[in-house]
Amino acid sequence: MMGGRGGAPAALGGFGGGMANLGALATAPMSAISGLSGVPGTATRTAGVTVNSVHGPLPPGEASEKGLQKYTILVNRAVSAAFPQIQEIGGYRQDSLHWHPDGLALDIMVPGWNTRGGKAFGDQVLSFLMTNKSTLGIDHAIWRQAILYVGDGGQMMDNHGSPTQNHMDHIHVATKGGGYPRGGEVYRL
């Protein structure tokens, strides 16, 4: 993960009670995230881009695509196009878990993560990812110490000691991969 930053861990916001409402995560992740800001069907906009309005060929995203698999590249490009405020996305790197070394995961750094606006922005990015989970080939996402599994609920994480390890300053998103790309492939959403 990226370097640690200051701030205190907190439960995933938008659930109206944090840890007390963990059951919503475990039983129905899509209904649990319905309280997040930026849920499609509202008029939420981000820098002139309506959530879920990114269509057509996607230019390269913020993360280096070296070592990334097809769906991970698609997520990189889609998030970068939908949310131009994001200036840093980490991708391939060595890690004790297989997600990043296998090119299956991104770390989307959330600007202003330790402010109310930054948290709301991170919630909006997470909503975009989970709403488009099938198209983007999402396996799971982690934001603010909560793991959301596609189709299998979610859970809170243990405290790992820093804002970065607790996914307070970034959204970790893992994909099902899709294999390594061949030159000239077009990525579109």
C-alpha positions, 0 to 999 in steps of 0.5 A: 500500500501507499505510505501511511498518513495521519487520522483515526480509523472509523467505521464505514460511513453511510450505514447510519450507525457504523459498526452497529449496522454491520449486519446490513453488510453481511447480508445484503451489500447492495442494500447496505451501500444504498445509503452512500452518497453518489448512488445512481438514480440521484443527480450526483455529479463529480467534476461534470461527470454524472456517475455511470455516464462514462461511455465509449473508449477509455483513455489510459488511467492514473495507474501504470498498466504494467502488470495489470490484467484486463479488468483491472485496466478497465477499472483504472481507466473507468475510475480515472475518466469518471473521477478526474479529481483522483490523481493517484492510483496504485496498481501492480506491486509486491505484496504478501497477498496475491491481488497486487502481484497478480495484477488484480488490484488497484489502490485508489487514493481518495483526495481529502480522505480525512475530511467530510467531503473526502469521505463523501467522495470516497463513498461516491467512488465506491458506489460507482464501483459496486454499481458497475461491478459486473461490467468492471469485473469486480471481485471485492472492494475495501474502504474505511475498514469495510470489505464488500464482496460481490455476491457474498456480503461484507464484513468489517476489518480488524484494526491494522494500525494505520490509516493506509492499512485500514483503507481509510485513505484509499479504496482497494478494489480487486477484479477477476482479472481476465488475463493479461492484455495483448497490444491494441485492445480497446477498453470501453464502458 
